Amino acid sequence: MSVMKIKKGDTVKVIAGKDKDKTGKIININMKNNTVLVEGVNMMTKHAKPSAANQNGGIIHQESPIDVSNVMYVHNGKATRIGYTMKNDKKVRVAKSTGEVID
């Protein structure tokens, strides 16, 4: 099992792939596949048949998963790596570029 240093709701920047340099919030994390869903990044089109939930059907644009290694945490407008430190007997995330505690 790998430890993911990024959490749901974090703002991240894409550092590789077709959406390089785009930023967005993390919507969902899949620990099993090491992937994340980032708002407005890696968009794909899906053709949906009409159903009870979607009366019209048609073409839907939605985010598709992106590997966690292709995103970087954004702290104060800059992409930075994340480390851990102990603060008051509690493990907290730290921005490596500034040394500030994130949460």
GUZA-305926 format. One record per atom (N, C-alpha, C): residue number from 1; residue in three letters; atom name; x, y, z. Coordinates in Angstrom, 1 decimal, always signed. Atoms other than C-alpha are relative to their C-alpha. Example, Ala and Ser with C-alpha at 12.3 -4.5 7.8 and 13.67 -1.06 7.14 Angstrom:
+-----+------+------+--------+--------+--------+
| seq | type | atom |      x |      y |      z |
+-----+------+------+--------+--------+--------+
|   1 |  ala |    N |   +0.9 |   -1.2 |   +0.0 |
|   1 |  ala |   CA |  +12.3 |   -4.5 |   +7.8 |
|   1 |  ala |    C |   +0.9 |   +1.2 |   +0.0 |
|   2 |  ser |    N |   -0.9 |   -1.1 |   +0.0 |
|   2 |  ser |   CA |  +13.7 |   -1.1 |   +7.1 |
|   2 |  ser |    C |   -0.8 |   +1.1 |   +0.8 |
+-----+------+------+--------+--------+--------+
This chain:
+-----+------+------+--------+--------+--------+
| seq | type | atom |      x |      y |      z |
+-----+------+------+--------+--------+--------+
|   1 |  met |    N |   +0.8 |   -1.2 |   +0.0 |
|   1 |  met |   CA |   +0.0 |   +0.0 |   +0.0 |
|   1 |  met |    C |   +0.9 |   +1.2 |   +0.0 |
|   2 |  ser |    N |   -0.8 |   -1.2 |   +0.0 |
|   2 |  ser |   CA |   +1.4 |   +3.4 |   -0.9 |
|   2 |  ser |    C |   -0.8 |   +1.1 |   +0.7 |
|   3 |  val |    N |   +0.6 |   -1.2 |   -0.7 |
|   3 |  val |   CA |   +0.8 |   +6.6 |   +1.1 |
|   3 |  val |    C |   -0.1 |   +1.1 |   -1.0 |
|   4 |  met |    N |   +0.2 |   -1.1 |   +0.9 |
|   4 |  met |   CA |   -0.7 |   +9.4 |   -0.9 |
|   4 |  met |    C |   +0.1 |   +1.3 |   +0.8 |
|   5 |  lys |    N |   -0.2 |   -1.2 |   -0.8 |
|   5 |  lys |   CA |   +0.4 |  +12.8 |   +0.3 |
|   5 |  lys |    C |   -1.0 |   +1.1 |   -0.4 |
|   6 |  ile |    N |   +1.0 |   -1.0 |   +0.5 |
|   6 |  ile |   CA |   -2.5 |  +14.6 |   -1.6 |
|   6 |  ile |    C |   -1.3 |   -0.5 |   +0.5 |
|   7 |  lys |    N |   +1.3 |   +0.4 |   -0.6 |
|   7 |  lys |   CA |   -6.0 |  +14.7 |   -0.1 |
|   7 |  lys |    C |   -1.1 |   +0.7 |   -0.9 |
|   8 |  lys |    N |   +1.2 |   -0.5 |   +0.7 |
|   8 |  lys |   CA |   -9.5 |  +15.4 |   -1.5 |
|   8 |  lys |    C |   -0.1 |   +1.5 |   +0.4 |
|   9 |  gly |    N |   +0.2 |   -1.5 |   -0.3 |
|   9 |  gly |   CA |  -10.1 |  +19.2 |   -1.8 |
|   9 |  gly |    C |   +1.3 |   +0.8 |   -0.2 |
|  10 |  asp |    N |   -1.2 |   -0.7 |   +0.3 |
|  10 |  asp |   CA |   -6.4 |  +20.0 |   -2.4 |
|  10 |  asp |    C |   +0.1 |   +0.6 |   -1.4 |
|  11 |  thr |    N |   -0.3 |   -0.6 |   +1.3 |
|  11 |  thr |   CA |   -5.4 |  +22.4 |   -5.2 |
|  11 |  thr |    C |   +1.3 |   -0.6 |   -0.6 |
|  12 |  val |    N |   -1.2 |   +0.6 |   +0.6 |
|  12 |  val |   CA |   -3.0 |  +20.7 |   -7.6 |
|  12 |  val |    C |   +0.3 |   +0.5 |   -1.4 |
|  13 |  lys |    N |   -0.4 |   -0.4 |   +1.4 |
|  13 |  lys |   CA |   -1.1 |  +21.5 |  -10.8 |
|  13 |  lys |    C |   +0.4 |   -1.2 |   -0.7 |
|  14 |  val |    N |   -0.4 |   +1.1 |   +0.8 |
|  14 |  val |   CA |   -0.7 |  +19.0 |  -13.6 |
|  14 |  val |    C |   +1.4 |   +0.3 |   -0.6 |
|  15 |  ile |    N |   -1.4 |   -0.3 |   +0.4 |
|  15 |  ile |   CA |   +3.0 |  +18.6 |  -14.4 |
|  15 |  ile |    C |   +0.4 |   -0.9 |   -1.2 |
|  16 |  ala |    N |   -0.3 |   +0.9 |   +1.2 |
|  16 |  ala |   CA |   +2.8 |  +16.0 |  -17.3 |
|  16 |  ala |    C |   -1.3 |   -0.3 |   -0.7 |
|  17 |  gly |    N |   +1.1 |   +0.4 |   +0.8 |
|  17 |  gly |   CA |   +0.5 |  +15.1 |  -20.1 |
|  17 |  gly |    C |   -0.6 |   +1.1 |   -0.8 |
|  18 |  lys |    N |   +0.6 |   -1.0 |   +0.9 |
|  18 |  lys |   CA |   -1.9 |  +16.9 |  -22.5 |
|  18 |  lys |    C |   -0.5 |   +1.2 |   +0.7 |
|  19 |  asp |    N |   +0.5 |   -1.2 |   -0.8 |
|  19 |  asp |   CA |   -3.2 |  +19.2 |  -19.7 |
|  19 |  asp |    C |   +1.0 |   +0.6 |   +0.9 |
|  20 |  lys |    N |   -1.1 |   -0.5 |   -0.8 |
|  20 |  lys |   CA |   +0.2 |  +20.2 |  -18.4 |
|  20 |  lys |    C |   -0.2 |   +1.5 |   +0.3 |
|  21 |  asp |    N |   +0.1 |   -1.4 |   -0.5 |
|  21 |  asp |   CA |   +0.2 |  +23.5 |  -16.4 |
|  21 |  asp |    C |   -1.4 |   +0.4 |   +0.4 |
|  22 |  lys |    N |   +1.3 |   -0.4 |   -0.5 |
|  22 |  lys |   CA |   -3.5 |  +23.4 |  -15.6 |
|  22 |  lys |    C |   -0.1 |   -0.3 |   +1.5 |
|  23 |  thr |    N |   +0.2 |   +0.2 |   -1.4 |
|  23 |  thr |   CA |   -4.6 |  +23.7 |  -12.0 |
|  23 |  thr |    C |   -1.5 |   -0.3 |   +0.3 |
|  24 |  gly |    N |   +1.3 |   +0.3 |   -0.3 |
|  24 |  gly |   CA |   -7.7 |  +22.4 |  -10.3 |
|  24 |  gly |    C |   -0.1 |   -0.7 |   +1.4 |
|  25 |  lys |    N |   +0.2 |   +0.7 |   -1.3 |
|  25 |  lys |   CA |   -9.2 |  +20.9 |   -7.1 |
|  25 |  lys |    C |   -0.2 |   -1.5 |   -0.2 |
|  26 |  ile |    N |   +0.2 |   +1.4 |   +0.1 |
|  26 |  ile |   CA |   -9.1 |  +17.2 |   -6.4 |
|  26 |  ile |    C |   -1.5 |   -0.3 |   +0.4 |
|  27 |  ile |    N |   +1.3 |   +0.4 |   -0.3 |
|  27 |  ile |   CA |  -12.6 |  +15.7 |   -6.6 |
|  27 |  ile |    C |   -0.1 |   -1.3 |   +0.7 |
|  28 |  asn |    N |   +0.1 |   +1.4 |   -0.5 |
|  28 |  asn |   CA |  -11.9 |  +12.1 |   -5.9 |
|  28 |  asn |    C |   +1.4 |   -0.6 |   -0.1 |
|  29 |  ile |    N |   -1.2 |   +0.7 |   -0.1 |
|  29 |  ile |   CA |   -9.0 |   +9.8 |   -5.0 |
|  29 |  ile |    C |   -0.2 |   -1.5 |   -0.1 |
|  30 |  asn |    N |   +0.1 |   +1.5 |   +0.1 |
|  30 |  asn |   CA |   -8.6 |   +6.1 |   -6.0 |
|  30 |  asn |    C |   +1.4 |   -0.5 |   +0.5 |
|  31 |  met |    N |   -1.3 |   +0.5 |   -0.6 |
|  31 |  met |   CA |   -5.9 |   +4.6 |   -3.7 |
|  31 |  met |    C |   +0.4 |   -1.3 |   -0.7 |
|  32 |  lys |    N |   -0.3 |   +1.3 |   +0.6 |
|  32 |  lys |   CA |   -6.1 |   +1.2 |   -5.4 |
|  32 |  lys |    C |   +0.8 |   +0.2 |   -1.3 |
|  33 |  asn |    N |   -0.6 |   -0.2 |   +1.3 |
|  33 |  asn |   CA |   -5.1 |   +2.5 |   -8.8 |
|  33 |  asn |    C |   +1.0 |   +1.2 |   +0.0 |
|  34 |  asn |    N |   -0.9 |   -1.2 |   -0.1 |
|  34 |  asn |   CA |   -3.0 |   +5.6 |   -7.6 |
|  34 |  asn |    C |   -0.4 |   +1.1 |   -1.0 |
|  35 |  thr |    N |   +0.5 |   -1.1 |   +0.9 |
|  35 |  thr |   CA |   -5.2 |   +8.0 |   -9.6 |
|  35 |  thr |    C |   -0.9 |   +1.0 |   +0.8 |
|  36 |  val |    N |   +0.8 |   -1.0 |   -0.5 |
|  36 |  val |   CA |   -7.0 |  +11.2 |   -8.9 |
|  36 |  val |    C |   -0.9 |   +0.6 |   -1.1 |
|  37 |  leu |    N |   +0.9 |   -0.7 |   +0.9 |
|  37 |  leu |   CA |   -9.9 |  +13.1 |  -10.5 |
|  37 |  leu |    C |   +0.2 |   +1.5 |   +0.4 |
|  38 |  val |    N |   -0.3 |   -1.4 |   -0.2 |
|  38 |  val |   CA |   -9.0 |  +16.8 |  -10.9 |
|  38 |  val |    C |   -1.1 |   +0.8 |   -0.8 |
|  39 |  glu |    N |   +1.0 |   -0.8 |   +0.6 |
|  39 |  glu |   CA |  -11.7 |  +19.4 |  -11.6 |
|  39 |  glu |    C |   +0.4 |   +0.7 |   -1.3 |
|  40 |  gly |    N |   -0.3 |   -0.7 |   +1.3 |
|  40 |  gly |   CA |  -11.6 |  +20.5 |  -15.3 |
|  40 |  gly |    C |   +1.2 |   -0.5 |   -0.7 |
|  41 |  val |    N |   -1.2 |   +0.5 |   +0.6 |
|  41 |  val |   CA |   -8.6 |  +18.4 |  -16.1 |
|  41 |  val |    C |   -0.2 |   -1.4 |   -0.6 |
|  42 |  asn |    N |   +0.1 |   +1.3 |   +0.7 |
|  42 |  asn |   CA |   -8.3 |  +15.4 |  -18.5 |
|  42 |  asn |    C |   -1.4 |   -0.3 |   -0.3 |
|  43 |  met |    N |   +1.4 |   +0.2 |   +0.3 |
|  43 |  met |   CA |  -11.8 |  +15.9 |  -19.8 |
|  43 |  met |    C |   -0.2 |   -1.0 |   -1.2 |
|  44 |  met |    N |   +0.3 |   +0.9 |   +1.0 |
|  44 |  met |   CA |  -13.4 |  +13.2 |  -21.9 |
|  44 |  met |    C |   -1.5 |   +0.1 |   -0.4 |
|  45 |  thr |    N |   +1.4 |   -0.1 |   +0.4 |
|  45 |  thr |   CA |  -16.7 |  +12.9 |  -23.8 |
|  45 |  thr |    C |   -0.6 |   -1.4 |   +0.1 |
|  46 |  lys |    N |   +0.7 |   +1.2 |   -0.2 |
|  46 |  lys |   CA |  -19.2 |  +10.2 |  -23.0 |
|  46 |  lys |    C |   -1.4 |   +0.1 |   -0.7 |
|  47 |  his |    N |   +1.3 |   +0.0 |   +0.6 |
|  47 |  his |   CA |  -22.2 |   +9.3 |  -25.1 |
|  47 |  his |    C |   -1.0 |   -0.8 |   +0.8 |
|  48 |  ala |    N |   +1.0 |   +0.6 |   -1.0 |
|  48 |  ala |   CA |  -25.2 |   +8.6 |  -22.8 |
|  48 |  ala |    C |   -1.3 |   -0.2 |   -0.7 |
|  49 |  lys |    N |   +1.4 |   +0.3 |   +0.4 |
|  49 |  lys |   CA |  -28.5 |   +6.9 |  -23.7 |
|  49 |  lys |    C |   -0.9 |   +0.7 |   +0.9 |
|  50 |  pro |    N |   +1.0 |   -0.5 |   -0.9 |
|  50 |  pro |   CA |  -31.6 |   +8.5 |  -22.4 |
|  50 |  pro |    C |   -0.4 |   -1.0 |   +1.1 |
|  51 |  ser |    N |   +0.4 |   +0.8 |   -1.2 |
|  51 |  ser |   CA |  -32.5 |   +7.2 |  -18.9 |
|  51 |  ser |    C |   -0.9 |   +0.8 |   +0.9 |
|  52 |  ala |    N |   +0.9 |   -0.7 |   -1.0 |
|  52 |  ala |   CA |  -34.6 |   +8.1 |  -15.9 |
|  52 |  ala |    C |   +0.8 |   +1.2 |   +0.6 |
|  53 |  ala |    N |   -0.8 |   -1.1 |   -0.5 |
|  53 |  ala |   CA |  -31.7 |  +10.2 |  -14.5 |
|  53 |  ala |    C |   +0.3 |   +1.1 |   -1.0 |
|  54 |  asn |    N |   -0.4 |   -0.9 |   +1.1 |
|  54 |  asn |   CA |  -30.8 |  +11.8 |  -17.8 |
|  54 |  asn |    C |   -1.0 |   -0.2 |   -1.1 |
|  55 |  gln |    N |   +1.1 |   +0.1 |   +1.0 |
|  55 |  gln |   CA |  -34.0 |  +12.4 |  -19.9 |
|  55 |  gln |    C |   +0.5 |   +0.1 |   -1.4 |
|  56 |  asn |    N |   -0.3 |   -0.3 |   +1.4 |
|  56 |  asn |   CA |  -32.3 |  +13.7 |  -23.0 |
|  56 |  asn |    C |   +1.1 |   -0.9 |   -0.5 |
|  57 |  gly |    N |   -1.2 |   +0.7 |   +0.4 |
|  57 |  gly |   CA |  -29.1 |  +11.6 |  -23.1 |
|  57 |  gly |    C |   +1.0 |   +1.0 |   -0.7 |
|  58 |  gly |    N |   -0.9 |   -0.9 |   +0.7 |
|  58 |  gly |   CA |  -26.5 |  +13.0 |  -25.5 |
|  58 |  gly |    C |   +1.4 |   -0.1 |   +0.4 |
|  59 |  ile |    N |   -1.5 |   +0.0 |   -0.3 |
|  59 |  ile |   CA |  -22.8 |  +13.8 |  -25.1 |
|  59 |  ile |    C |   +0.2 |   +0.7 |   +1.3 |
|  60 |  ile |    N |   -0.3 |   -0.6 |   -1.3 |
|  60 |  ile |   CA |  -21.6 |  +14.4 |  -21.6 |
|  60 |  ile |    C |   +1.6 |   +0.2 |   +0.1 |
|  61 |  his |    N |   -1.4 |   -0.3 |   -0.2 |
|  61 |  his |   CA |  -18.2 |  +16.0 |  -20.8 |
|  61 |  his |    C |   +0.3 |   -0.2 |   +1.5 |
|  62 |  gln |    N |   -0.3 |   +0.3 |   -1.4 |
|  62 |  gln |   CA |  -16.6 |  +14.6 |  -17.6 |
|  62 |  gln |    C |   +1.5 |   -0.2 |   +0.1 |
|  63 |  glu |    N |   -1.4 |   +0.2 |   -0.3 |
|  63 |  glu |   CA |  -13.2 |  +14.3 |  -15.9 |
|  63 |  glu |    C |   +0.3 |   -1.5 |   +0.0 |
|  64 |  ser |    N |   -0.4 |   +1.4 |   -0.1 |
|  64 |  ser |   CA |  -11.3 |  +11.1 |  -16.3 |
|  64 |  ser |    C |   +1.3 |   +0.0 |   +0.9 |
|  65 |  pro |    N |   -1.1 |   +0.1 |   -1.0 |
|  65 |  pro |   CA |   -8.6 |   +9.8 |  -13.8 |
|  65 |  pro |    C |   +1.3 |   +0.4 |   -0.6 |
|  66 |  ile |    N |   -1.4 |   -0.3 |   +0.4 |
|  66 |  ile |   CA |   -5.0 |  +11.1 |  -14.0 |
|  66 |  ile |    C |   +0.9 |   -0.6 |   +1.1 |
|  67 |  asp |    N |   -0.9 |   +0.6 |   -1.0 |
|  67 |  asp |   CA |   -2.1 |   +9.4 |  -12.3 |
|  67 |  asp |    C |   +0.5 |   +1.0 |   +1.0 |
|  68 |  val |    N |   -0.4 |   -0.9 |   -1.1 |
|  68 |  val |   CA |   -1.1 |  +10.9 |   -8.9 |
|  68 |  val |    C |   +1.4 |   +0.5 |   -0.2 |
|  69 |  ser |    N |   -1.3 |   -0.4 |   +0.2 |
|  69 |  ser |   CA |   +2.5 |  +11.1 |  -10.1 |
|  69 |  ser |    C |   +0.1 |   +1.2 |   -1.0 |
|  70 |  asn |    N |   +0.0 |   -1.1 |   +1.0 |
|  70 |  asn |   CA |   +1.5 |  +13.7 |  -12.8 |
|  70 |  asn |    C |   -0.6 |   +1.2 |   +0.6 |
|  71 |  val |    N |   +0.5 |   -1.2 |   -0.6 |
|  71 |  val |   CA |   +0.1 |  +16.2 |  -10.3 |
|  71 |  val |    C |   +0.9 |   +0.4 |   +1.2 |
|  72 |  met |    N |   -0.8 |   -0.5 |   -1.1 |
|  72 |  met |   CA |   +1.8 |  +18.4 |   -7.7 |
|  72 |  met |    C |   -0.8 |   +1.0 |   +0.8 |
|  73 |  tyr |    N |   +0.7 |   -0.8 |   -0.9 |
|  73 |  tyr |   CA |   +0.4 |  +20.2 |   -4.7 |
|  73 |  tyr |    C |   +0.4 |   +1.5 |   -0.2 |
|  74 |  val |    N |   -0.3 |   -1.4 |   +0.2 |
|  74 |  val |   CA |   +0.0 |  +24.0 |   -5.1 |
|  74 |  val |    C |   -0.1 |   +0.7 |   +1.4 |
|  75 |  his |    N |   +0.0 |   -0.7 |   -1.3 |
|  75 |  his |   CA |   +1.0 |  +26.1 |   -2.0 |
|  75 |  his |    C |   +0.4 |   +1.4 |   -0.3 |
|  76 |  asn |    N |   -0.2 |   -1.4 |   +0.2 |
|  76 |  asn |   CA |   +0.8 |  +29.9 |   -2.2 |
|  76 |  asn |    C |   +0.3 |   +0.3 |   -1.5 |
|  77 |  gly |    N |   -0.1 |   -0.3 |   +1.4 |
|  77 |  gly |   CA |   +0.4 |  +29.8 |   -6.0 |
|  77 |  gly |    C |   +1.2 |   -0.8 |   -0.7 |
|  78 |  lys |    N |   -1.1 |   +0.7 |   +0.6 |
|  78 |  lys |   CA |   +3.5 |  +27.6 |   -6.6 |
|  78 |  lys |    C |   -0.1 |   -1.5 |   +0.3 |
|  79 |  ala |    N |   +0.0 |   +1.5 |   -0.2 |
|  79 |  ala |   CA |   +3.8 |  +23.8 |   -7.1 |
|  79 |  ala |    C |   +1.1 |   -0.4 |   +0.9 |
|  80 |  thr |    N |   -1.0 |   +0.4 |   -0.9 |
|  80 |  thr |   CA |   +5.7 |  +22.2 |   -4.3 |
|  80 |  thr |    C |   -0.2 |   -1.5 |   +0.4 |
|  81 |  arg |    N |   +0.1 |   +1.3 |   -0.5 |
|  81 |  arg |   CA |   +6.5 |  +18.8 |   -2.9 |
|  81 |  arg |    C |   -0.5 |   +0.0 |   +1.4 |
|  82 |  ile |    N |   +0.6 |   +0.1 |   -1.4 |
|  82 |  ile |   CA |   +5.0 |  +17.6 |   +0.4 |
|  82 |  ile |    C |   +0.8 |   -1.0 |   +0.8 |
|  83 |  gly |    N |   -0.6 |   +0.9 |   -1.0 |
|  83 |  gly |   CA |   +6.7 |  +16.1 |   +3.4 |
|  83 |  gly |    C |   -0.8 |   -0.1 |   +1.3 |
|  84 |  tyr |    N |   +0.7 |   +0.2 |   -1.3 |
|  84 |  tyr |   CA |   +5.7 |  +15.1 |   +6.9 |
|  84 |  tyr |    C |   +0.9 |   +0.4 |   +1.1 |
|  85 |  thr |    N |   -0.8 |   -0.3 |   -1.2 |
|  85 |  thr |   CA |   +6.8 |  +16.3 |  +10.3 |
|  85 |  thr |    C |   -1.0 |   -0.2 |   +1.2 |
|  86 |  met |    N |   +0.8 |   +0.2 |   -1.2 |
|  86 |  met |   CA |   +5.6 |  +15.8 |  +13.9 |
|  86 |  met |    C |   -0.2 |   +1.4 |   +0.7 |
|  87 |  lys |    N |   +0.3 |   -1.3 |   -0.7 |
|  87 |  lys |   CA |   +3.9 |  +18.8 |  +15.6 |
|  87 |  lys |    C |   -1.0 |   -0.3 |   +1.1 |
|  88 |  asn |    N |   +0.9 |   +0.3 |   -1.2 |
|  88 |  asn |   CA |   +2.4 |  +18.4 |  +19.1 |
|  88 |  asn |    C |   -0.4 |   -1.5 |   +0.0 |
|  89 |  asp |    N |   +0.3 |   +1.4 |   +0.1 |
|  89 |  asp |   CA |   +2.6 |  +14.6 |  +18.8 |
|  89 |  asp |    C |   -1.0 |   -0.4 |   -1.1 |
|  90 |  lys |    N |   +1.0 |   +0.3 |   +1.1 |
|  90 |  lys |   CA |   +0.6 |  +14.7 |  +15.6 |
|  90 |  lys |    C |   +0.8 |   +0.2 |   -1.3 |
|  91 |  lys |    N |   -0.6 |   -0.1 |   +1.3 |
|  91 |  lys |   CA |   +1.8 |  +14.0 |  +12.0 |
|  91 |  lys |    C |   -0.7 |   +1.0 |   -0.9 |
|  92 |  val |    N |   +0.5 |   -1.0 |   +0.8 |
|  92 |  val |   CA |   +1.3 |  +17.0 |   +9.8 |
|  92 |  val |    C |   +0.7 |   +0.1 |   -1.4 |
|  93 |  arg |    N |   -0.6 |   -0.2 |   +1.3 |
|  93 |  arg |   CA |   +1.9 |  +17.8 |   +6.1 |
|  93 |  arg |    C |   +0.7 |   +1.3 |   +0.0 |
|  94 |  val |    N |   -0.8 |   -1.2 |   +0.1 |
|  94 |  val |   CA |   +4.6 |  +20.3 |   +5.3 |
|  94 |  val |    C |   +0.4 |   +0.3 |   -1.5 |
|  95 |  ala |    N |   -0.4 |   -0.4 |   +1.3 |
|  95 |  ala |   CA |   +5.3 |  +22.2 |   +2.1 |
|  95 |  ala |    C |   +1.6 |   +0.1 |   +0.0 |
|  96 |  lys |    N |   -1.5 |   +0.1 |   +0.0 |
|  96 |  lys |   CA |   +9.0 |  +21.4 |   +1.2 |
|  96 |  lys |    C |   +0.6 |   +1.3 |   -0.4 |
|  97 |  ser |    N |   -0.6 |   -1.2 |   +0.5 |
|  97 |  ser |   CA |   +9.6 |  +24.7 |   -0.6 |
|  97 |  ser |    C |   +0.1 |   +1.1 |   +1.1 |
|  98 |  thr |    N |   +0.0 |   -1.0 |   -1.0 |
|  98 |  thr |   CA |   +8.7 |  +26.9 |   +2.4 |
|  98 |  thr |    C |   +0.2 |   -0.5 |   +1.4 |
|  99 |  gly |    N |   -0.1 |   +0.6 |   -1.4 |
|  99 |  gly |   CA |   +8.6 |  +24.6 |   +5.4 |
|  99 |  gly |    C |   -1.2 |   +0.3 |   +0.8 |
| 100 |  glu |    N |   +1.2 |   -0.3 |   -0.7 |
| 100 |  glu |   CA |   +5.1 |  +25.8 |   +6.3 |
| 100 |  glu |    C |   -0.9 |   -1.2 |   +0.1 |
| 101 |  val |    N |   +1.0 |   +1.1 |   -0.3 |
| 101 |  val |   CA |   +2.5 |  +23.4 |   +7.8 |
| 101 |  val |    C |   -1.2 |   +0.3 |   -0.9 |
| 102 |  ile |    N |   +1.2 |   -0.2 |   +0.9 |
| 102 |  ile |   CA |   -0.3 |  +22.8 |   +5.3 |
| 102 |  ile |    C |   -1.3 |   -0.2 |   +0.8 |
| 103 |  asp |    N |   +1.2 |   +0.2 |   -0.7 |
| 103 |  asp |   CA |   -2.9 |  +21.3 |   +7.6 |
| 103 |  asp |    C |   +0.2 |   -0.5 |   +1.4 |
+-----+------+------+--------+--------+--------+
